[in-house]
């Protein structure tokens, strides 16, 4: 497919769900998680009743509920809420999407950038919805490989575009703080559908996102 590509970028995403402060918590869940963390503090040799730790179990419980609130979100519905009929048929790219998640193996953070592109097939979606979808999947216990595919599949199945491309570049604290302890290692994953399986289209996408800022 010979297309004159026009890149639509959104480099500063402000105020969309997931990155805005969220102080709404389920008190019963917070209480139960906090009780477990009191036990954990004791098991590692700490005193959960000392001044600096008295409120730590509750703080950790609230942090964990926020960091995993993606389980309560429907990424496909996020897209459906802002789908519009449009005959635009060029590549749409949203790059440099900040990404924060928790590795399901050690419950340690991994973070970086996500770059998403799609070629519409009769429908476009509000640009801010793409980062919301990324966030909805990232705010769960994850592995980077699955996260990349879930974002791709959600956009593919909901918008039914000509093609979808997703690239994630992330740094994993489980590699930096423990285990192999390689502080500057970056993991890159990618997933493509449709027209992006064409070498020419995929190469153009990769060239365009290569201008994005590196992780860190």
N, C-alpha and C positions, 0 to 999 in steps of 0.2 A: 504494500500500500504506500503510494507516494503522497506524503502529506507535507505541506508547509507548516512546520511546527511553530506554535507560539506558546511560550512557557508562562504560566500564571503562577506567581510565587506569593507566598504569604509567610514572611520571615519573623513577624512579631505577632504572636497569638496571645491576645490579652482577654481575660475574663471568660474563657469558655470552661464548661463543666470539667472538673477534675483538677484544674490548677488553681481555681478559686478556693479561698479558705472555706472549710466546711466544719462547723462546730456542732453539727447535729449528730448525736451519738445515741445508741440504744443502751440505756442505763443497765439493763439486766445483763447484756452481753459484756459491757465494760466491767461490771462487778465480777462476773465469772472469770474473765481473762485475767483481771487483776489478782484474783485469788491464786491462780496458777503461777503468776509471776512472783508472788511473795514466796511460794515454795521454791521456785527456781533460784531466787536470790539466796535463800537459806542453803540450798544444795551446793551452790558454788562457793560457800564460805562467808557470805555477807550477812549483815544484820538488817533485815528490812524495816526495823523499827528505829534505826538511827536517823538523825535529823535529815541528812541528805537523801535518804532513800524512802522516807515515809510515803511520799506521794508518787514515787517512781512506778510502782505497779499500775496505778491508774493512768499515769501519763503514757506508759508503754502500751497499755490496752487501747487508749484513744488513738495513739499513733498507728497501731496495727490495724484498727478498724478503718482509719482513713486510707492507709496504704493499700488496703484490699477492698476498697469500696466498689471496684469494678465488677464484682460479683452481682451487685444490685443494678447494674446498667445493662441495657439491651443495645448493643452497638448497631444492629441492623435498623432498629427503630430510630436511632439518632440520625441515620442517613435518610430514612423514609420521611422524617419530619421536615426535611429541607430539599426534597427532590423537585426539579423543575424541568418541564419539557423545553428542550433547546437543541437546535440543529448544529451546534458547534461540534466540530469533528477533529479538533487538533489536540495535541498532548497537553494535559493539565498536570502541573507538578506543584506539590506542596512540600517544600524541603526544610531541613533544619528543625524538624519538630522535636522539641525536647522530650525525652523519654526517661521515666523512672519506674523501676519495677523491682520485685524481690525474687531472687532465685529460689526455686522450690526445693532445691537440694540442701541448702544451708540457711535459708531465710536471711540471706545477706543481699544488699542492694546491687543492682546493675543499672547503669545509666548511660545515656548517650544521645544520639540523633537518629531520627527516622525520616526517610525520604519516600514519598508516595507519589505515584503518577497513575493516571488513567486516561484512556481515550474514549470520550463519550459516544454513546450509540442511541441518541434520542433524548437522553436525560443527563443533566448535570446536577451537582449537589453543592450547597453552600460551602465555601472553602473552609470555614471554621469547623465544619462537621468532620472533616478528615482528622484533624488533631484530636477531636473528641473520641473518635473511634479508636485511635491509637491509645489514648489514655484509658478507655474502657477496658481494653484487653491488657494493658500494661499494669493496671492497678489490681493485679491478682498474683497469686504465686505462679511463676512462669519459668520457662526456659526460652532463650532467645530464638531458637529455631522454630518452636511452636508459635510464639508470638508473631513472628514474621508471616507465617502461613495463615494464621487466624485473621490478621489484618487484610491480607490479600483476598482470602475467601469471602470475607464479609462484604468487601466492596464489589467483588465479582458477582456474588449471588444476589446482591441487592440492586445495584445499578445496571447489571448486565451490560458492561461496556465492551468496546472492541478489544480492550486489553487492560491489565493492571500490572504495575510494578511496585515492589516494596523492597527497600534496602534499609537495614539497621546496622549501625556501628556503635558498639557499646563496650564499656569497661566494667569488668566484673570484680566486685570486692572479694569474692571467694578465691580469685586468683591473686589479688593484690595483698590481702590481709592474712591469708592462710595458704596452706597447700604449697603451690609452686612459688608464690610471692614474687611474681613478675609485675612490676608496678606500671609498666607502660604498654602492656599487651592490650590490643583492641580486637574484639571479635566482630566479624562482619558476616551478615547473613542476607540472603536475597530470595525473592520468590516472584515469579512472573506468570502471566497468562496471556493467551491470545496473541495480539500483534507484538507484544514485547518478547515473545519467543523468536521473533525475527531478529537476526543478528544486527541488521542496520538500525532498527528501532531501539533495540536494547542498548546498542553502542551510543546512540544519541542521548538516551536517558542517562546513562552512566557518565557521559561527558558533561552533561548539564549539572548533575549533582556533584561532580568532582570540584566544582567551583564553591561548594558549600564549605563552611568552616569545619575543621577537624574536631574530633571529640576532645574535650578537656579544655 
